[in-house]
């Protein structure tokens, strides 16, 4: 099996794990148990327009998207920032427009979460979905990341963490449920700040 074939097989695992959540959402809508409002906000926002919570939500719901970084706690801040610039350049070379965000995540070998400069990336429709997933996977693996967060376009608010090193695979396997998208919660646990909006993915409905 080639490296690309391996990544595609992991993408298919993700799709299989994702499917029940999409089915549950569709059934809830059909039964009238859930009302879904159509997203009318533009994403990405026009140049010069600050990213607000409504744009963030639209981005996650309208686009196949991911959050990744080159930061590692084993490196110095200077090394991490230099590698992040390199990561950004590679994302742009692939035709993506990475949005700088502030992340907080606990690495597999660490007991405490650490803050890390990260990127929110999305497919604008010019790539095949598997090519987009493959590129993000390859870059996460290249920069020795435990995982990256990935969400498919659609009203389903569920995202997964995709493992890209052995440390993460030994702990959680190839994919792990991150949870449902919530906005404007307290920056506690794994979270990402996009613009001024705190993004968290939770398996259970949070209290705050």
N, C-alpha and C positions, 0 to 999 in steps of 0.2 A: 504493500500500500504506500503510495506517495504521500508526502507531507500535506499536499493540498487535499488529497482524498481523505486523509485523517481528519482534517479540519471540517470538511464537508460532512463527514459522519458525525462529528460533534454537533454541527449545526442541525442535522436531522434529529439528534437526541434532544436538542433544545426545542425544536418544533413539536416533537412528540410530547414533551413535558409541558409545553405552552398550551397545547390544544385543549385540554380539559377546562382551563380557565376561560378560554374564548367561548367554548361551548356553554359553560355555565352563564356567562354574560349574555349570550344570545338568547338562551332560554328564559332568563329573567326579564329581558326586554319583551320577548314575545308574550309572556304571561302577564305583562303589565306590572310586574313587581319592581321594575326599575325604569326610570325615565332618563334618557341620555340626551343632553342638550348638544346641538350641533356646534362645533367649534367654528367661530367666525373670525377669530383673531389671526392675523397674518404671522407666519413663522417661516424664516427668520424675520424679525421686524425690519422696517426700512432703515437705511443708513442714518445714523444720528439719533435713532430712537432707543432709549434705554430699555433693556430687557426687564420686563415686569413679570409678576407671577402668571398672568394670563398667557404671556408669550411662552413661558417655560412649560406650562401645561400643554399648550398647543404643540410645542416641539415634540414632547414625549408621545402625544397621541397621534400626530399627523405623520411622523417620520420614523423610519427604522433608525435607531440611535444607540449610542454607546458613550460611556465615560471611561477614560483611561488616562494613565500617566506614565512617566518614566522614573518617578521618585522611588527610592528605596531607603530604608532607615540605615542600611549598612554604608551608605555613601555620604559624603559631605554635602552641605547645602549648595556649595558652588558646583560640585559634580552633578547634582540633581538638576539644577537649573540649566546647566549646559546640555545635559541629555534631553531635557524637556524641549529646549529650542530645536534640537535635532529631530525629536519626535514630531514637533509641529511642522517642521520642514517636510518630513516624509508624508505626513497627512495631507499637506497642501499639494505635494507633488502628485498625489493620487486623485486630486481634484476635490478634496474636502475643505471645508471652511471651519476649522476648530475654534470653538469658543472657550477662552480661558475661564476656569472655574476653580473654586477652593474646595478641596475634598478633605474628608477625615475618615480614616480606615485603619483597621488593625490587621497587620500582616500576619501570615500564618505562624511565624516563629516568634512573634512578639506578644507580650502580655498586655500592652497598652496600645490604644489607637494613636496614630500620628497624623498630623496635618500634611497635606501634599498638594502642590499646584497640579491641576489636572486639566483635561480638555473634554468638553461635550462635543461630540461629533455626530453628524446626521447625514443620511443619504438624501440628496435633493432630487432623486429620481433618475439620475444619470448613470447609476450603477445597478447591475443585477444584485439582488439582495444577498445572494451567496458570496458574490465578489466583495461586497461591502463587509460582510461578516468575516470573510477570510482575511482581508487586509487588516482589520482591527485585531483579529486574533494573532496574526503574524507579528504585528508591532508590539502587542502586549507581551508576547513570548520573547521577542528580541530584547526588550528592555527589562526582562527578568521579573515580570509582574506575577503576583499570585493569580490575579484574575482581572477581568474587566466587567463592567455592568452593561447588560444589553437588553434592549426592549424593542419589540416589533411594533410597527405602526398599527394603529387601531384603537378603539375605545377601551379595550382591555388594558387595565392599568398595571398589569403584572410585569415584573422584570426578573431577570436571572443574573447570577454571577457565573461567568464562564472561566473555568480554571485554565491557566496557561503555564503552570510550573508544577513540579512534583510535590512540593510542600502542600499546595492547595488540593491537588488530586488525592493525596493520602488522607486529608482531613474530610473532604466533602465530595470527592468524585469529580467528574468532568463538568458538571453543572450543579448549581445550588440555587434554590429559590431565594430571591432577595426580598420579595414581597410586593405589596401594592403601593402605587405612587401616592404620596401625601405632600402637600405644600404648606409652607408657613408654620411649621412646627418648630419647637426649640431645637437648636443644634446639638443634639445628644446622640451618642452612638454613631454608627456609620451615617454620614450625611454629606451633602454637597451644597455649596452656596453658588447659585447661578444668578448673577446680577445681585439683587438684594433679597432673593428668595431662597429659603432653606428647603431643600428637597430631601425627603427620606422615603425609603421603601421599607414597609413593615408587613410582617405576616399577619399580625393581629391589629385591629383598629387601635391606634394609640390614644392615650388620654390627653396628650398635649403635644 
